[in-house]
Structures are given as C-alpha cells and as structure tokens.
Amino acid sequence: MGEWDDYQIMAHEDLETSEMAAREEFLRNNPPLTGLAAPEDLRTIDLIKRPWRNNKGLWFDLADNHVIQAHLAEIPPGGHTTRHRHTTEAYIYVVKGSGYSIINYEGELEQRVEWSEGSLFSPPVWAWHQHFNSDRDETARYLALQDTGLVRHLRLHRIERHPSQKKVGQGMEYEVEAQPASGSDVVPVAAAVDAAERE
C-alpha cells in the first residue's frame, strides 16, 4: 500500500482543499463542550451547521484530556458528508440512524462499510472517506473519537477535502454502483466523476 507515502509527503498543505481554517473558525465560534460528561443525550442534543462538511456538528473536550478529542455529527435525511481524509486516527460510533461509508486510499479500490445504530468502525489514517445517510426521512448521527490532541502537538494535524469537492456543496455527484448483500459486508464501489469538472 502507498498510504504512508502519501502521508509522509503531504508537508505542504493545499489551501484549496484544506479544511483546517474552516474547522478552527467553527471551534472559535462554537467552543467544545467541557466537563466530565456530555450535558444531554447525544441522540437529541442541538448541533450546529458545518457548511464545509455538508452536515451539523459539535465538539467535546471532556475531562481536560490532552490526546482524545470527540465530535458528534449529524447527516441530514438522504444526505452525506464531503469526501475527506485526516491525519488523526478515528473510531466512529453510530449514535442514531443507518447508512454506509466509502473508504479508500488514493489509487486503491474503494470499500463500502454498512452501518446502523450501535455500529463501530474506523477509517484508516489519511484514507479518503465519506459518510452517507440511507434514510430519506430521518437524520443519522455518529460520534467520532480521535487522537487530535497528540497529532496537533506533533504539528501533523491535517484535514483535506477530496480535490473533486473544492467548493462547499460539491460532492453530490458521488454515487454507488454496488449494494452489499448484508448489513456487515464490505464491498467494492465506484465513484462518479464530478459533474462540475466535466462542464
């Protein structure tokens, strides 16, 4: 695999695809919730729009942890996040809803991971991934637990949007050609080309 090659050579951040500025501005305007516990039920707590990611979110900074950081995200009915990758490790726990995620390293076969309430999965470091809500009527929510504090301390923290989605709102063209046979299967899929780039 060439994933670590990509990870090591990404010293220069692409400002067109970096999500770092948007993320930092969001956190300045909406500081993480602190304390020893989340103040409300994660299934119903109010979340805030994150336009750069096509969803809503809220960060937590519990127990003054220095390594672990968490955020809760909500995907609208029938919606999806932007396709992105980051230098942090992440466990994703599905709090509510059902859907699937597309995961792959640059130039490698894409995989589809089905998920529903109670599922746990992890996109590898610096692998492209995108989350889709399969339900056309209900929102989906996931909690992402990441080692952001450590990666920031080492000055390696990067979040990048896929080059086909440089503008906020792009990414609607990403389509899945194959459906898995059961809820826990991982199957290859293909992405459609960005319609905006074909024009």
Residue pairs with C-beta under 8 A, 6 or more apart in sequence:
1 105
1 108
2 105
2 106
2 107
2 108
3 105
3 106
3 124
3 125
3 126
3 127
6 105
6 106
6 126
7 87
7 125
7 126
10 126
10 158
10 160
13 20
13 158
13 160
14 160
14 163
16 163
16 166
17 160
17 161
17 162
17 163
17 166
18 158
18 159
18 160
18 161
19 52
19 53
19 84
19 159
19 160
19 161
20 157
20 158
20 159
22 50
22 51
22 52
23 52
23 159
26 48
26 50
26 57
27 59
30 48
30 58
30 59
31 59
32 58
32 59
32 60
32 61
32 69
33 39
33 58
33 59
33 60
33 61
33 62
34 60
34 61
34 62
34 64
35 62
35 63
36 62
36 63
37 62
38 45
38 60
38 62
39 45
42 72
42 95
42 96
42 141
42 143
43 95
43 96
43 141
45 58
45 72
46 58
47 56
47 57
47 58
47 72
47 73
47 74
48 56
48 57
48 58
49 55
49 56
50 56
50 57
50 73
51 168
51 169
52 82
52 161
52 168
53 73
53 81
53 82
53 84
54 75
54 79
54 80
54 81
54 82
54 168
54 169
54 171
55 73
55 74
55 75
55 76
55 79
55 81
56 73
56 74
57 71
57 72
57 73
57 74
58 71
58 72
59 69
59 70
59 71
60 69
60 70
60 71
60 72
61 69
62 70
65 149
66 149
66 150
66 153
67 147
67 148
67 149
67 150
68 145
68 146
68 147
68 148
68 149
69 145
69 146
69 147
69 148
69 149
70 143
70 144
70 145
70 146
71 143
71 144
71 146
72 95
72 141
72 142
72 143
72 144
73 81
73 131
73 141
73 142
73 143
73 144
74 139
74 140
74 141
75 81
75 97
75 99
75 131
75 132
75 133
75 139
75 140
75 141
75 142
76 133
76 139
77 133
77 135
77 136
77 137
77 138
77 139
78 133
78 134
78 135
78 136
79 132
79 133
80 130
80 131
80 132
80 133
80 171
80 174
81 130
81 131
81 171
82 130
82 161
82 162
82 165
82 170
82 171
83 102
83 128
83 129
83 130
83 161
83 162
83 164
83 165
83 171
83 174
84 128
84 129
84 130
84 159
84 160
84 161
84 162
85 123
85 126
85 127
85 128
85 129
85 159
85 160
85 162
86 125
86 126
86 146
86 157
86 158
86 159
86 160
87 125
87 126
87 151
87 156
87 157
87 158
87 159
88 125
88 146
88 147
88 148
88 151
88 157
89 122
89 125
89 146
89 147
90 122
90 123
90 144
90 145
90 146
91 120
91 121
91 122
91 144
91 145
91 146
92 101
92 115
92 120
92 121
92 122
92 123
92 131
92 142
92 143
92 144
92 145
93 119
93 120
93 142
93 143
93 144
93 145
94 115
94 116
94 117
94 118
94 119
94 120
94 140
94 141
94 142
95 117
95 141
95 142
95 143
96 117
96 138
96 139
96 140
96 141
97 116
97 117
97 133
97 135
97 138
97 139
97 140
97 141
98 114
98 115
98 116
98 117
98 133
98 134
98 135
98 140
99 114
99 115
99 116
99 131
99 132
99 133
99 134
99 135
99 140
100 112
100 113
100 114
100 115
100 131
100 132
100 134
100 176
100 180
101 112
101 113
101 115
101 121
101 123
101 129
101 130
101 131
101 132
102 110
102 111
102 112
102 128
102 129
102 130
102 132
102 174
102 176
102 189
102 191
103 110
103 111
103 112
103 113
103 123
103 124
103 127
103 128
103 129
104 110
104 111
104 127
104 128
104 129
105 124
105 126
105 127
105 128
106 128
109 188
110 188
110 189
110 190
110 191
111 186
111 187
111 188
111 189
112 176
112 178
112 180
112 185
112 186
112 187
112 188
112 189
113 121
113 186
114 180
114 182
114 183
114 184
114 185
115 121
115 142
116 183
123 129
128 162
130 162
130 171
130 174
131 140
131 142
132 176
133 139
133 140
134 140
148 157
151 157
162 171
164 170
164 171
164 173
164 193
164 194
164 197
165 171
165 194
167 196
170 194
170 196
173 192
173 193
173 194
173 195
173 196
174 191
174 192
175 191
175 192
176 189
176 190
177 189
177 190
178 187
178 188
178 189
178 190
179 187
180 186
180 187
181 187
